[in-house]
Amino acid sequence: MSDGRFQPFADTSRVPDDDDWCLIVHGGAVLLRRHSEDDRIPLRRDIAPLADIAESVNFVGIWGNRQIFAMGVLPDDPEVLDDLELVPLRASYALLGDEQWVLASRAAQVVEWDRNHRFCGRCGQATIKMETELGRKCPSCGLIAFPRISPATITLIERGHEILLAHGTHHTEGMYALIAGFVEAGETLEECVQRETLEEIGIEVDQVRYFGSQSWPFPHSIMLGFTAQYRSGEIAVDPTEITDARWFTLDAMPMIPARMSIARRLIDDWIVRQGGDPDRM
């Protein structure tokens, strides 16, 4: 494994060497080495047959002394080589860990952006890649398309020694998580927290405080974490989004999100503040 941390860059003049990492993205999954415990990300030489037919190749940055490239393969099922496997992006976290999962996350978002902006959204002309920025520019009207980032808030709501958790319509059975939603045009982050909470579970909150953020490549979001205090109202869920919401205490917690998510970071922080041990949850 190369030493150092990831440094994102954009440079269309770079091409992958045999020893560079190449993340092939296909259908919401990334291609990883099957049997290596240290280096799950394949080298250019490992995926040569697929790299040669990739529909997009984007240099995304450097890890130590190693270049990293994101590649998208054609819509047909790719020929997966014997020692490689396609792993859903979310599941790849368990194989890559915090630092290398950032690479897979960036690769997935860059490939989707590159695929979706081949043509100008204003005049329809074919776009070209910019040399030193991650952007595609229309040579006719000058419109530039950068990778789309959709901000969303996710909020831990407290009431005394209780925390509000909700089971969403898309959640795993039995799992309860935090209230989240996309920021709307003309809205502040704090206003988004208050609106989403009122819309989804029918209560009002105040004392909204920023906690932290996380890139969330499903498909191109950034999650902005907040804490808030209960102000008023009774739980009344929006059934299109939430099937159940309840107040929980530390000694009666349900199944909660995995550690890859900022939702879990928020909940773990609350557990510590309540005198508990997150590792026991």
LINURCOR-V405933 format. One record per run of one state. SS is the DSSP state (~ for helix, > for strand, _ for the rest). FROM is the first residue (numbers start at 1). TO is the last residue. Records with the same first field share a line. If there is no record, write none. Layout:
SS=FROM-TO + FROM-TO
//
This chain:
_=1-5 + 9-20 + 27-28 + 34-40 + 42-42 + 44-47 + 52-55 + 64-65 + 73-83 + 89-92 + 117-118 + 120-125 + 130-134 + 139-143 + 147-149 + 160-161 + 169-174 + 176-176 + 178-178 + 183-188 + 202-203 + 217-220 + 233-241 + 249-249 + 253-254 + 256-261 + 274-277 + 281-281
>=6-8 + 21-26 + 29-33 + 41-41 + 43-43 + 56-63 + 66-72 + 84-88 + 119-119 + 126-129 + 135-138 + 144-146 + 150-159 + 162-168 + 175-175 + 177-177 + 179-182 + 204-216 + 221-232 + 242-248 + 255-255
~=48-51 + 93-116 + 189-201 + 250-252 + 262-273 + 278-280
//
